Amino acid sequence: MASPTRKKASNPPGVPAPIRGYYSNVVRVSSGPLLFVAGQVGMDARGTVPKDAAAQAELALKNIETILAAEGATLADVVKVTVYVTDMKYLDEITPARLKAFPKDGPASAIVQVGALALPELKVEIEAVAVAP
């Protein structure tokens, strides 16, 4: 888990509170190594893509978790995510996966609807920045 001195999430007064519980308005990190994780999609190592957005989000986050583990980090070390969806209706569908991944002091976050992702069956892509231990 990220050291409290390396990562501090907050939601200062004077701005709207996050609309979902899996992210924070701001995350402060002390200087040091950062990991920039390329956009991960809902595809397993065999190239299988689930049909629904919720399963794709869960798999994308699992892929991020695997990448972070290879670098000695965890999802608790993530300070920023950008989520790309092909339809904003997926926002509610992917919420359970995001809450599971970021149950407390979630990263700063943006969600963006895009026209398409790299493959036609893809609905969700997530990129991340994390503090490295």
Secondary structure by P-SEA (a helix, b strand, c coil): ccccccbbbbbccccccccccccccbbbbcccbbbbbcccccccccccccccaaaaaaaaaaaaaaaaaaaccccccccbbbbbbccccccccaaaaaaaacccccccbbbbbccccccccccbbbbbbbbcc
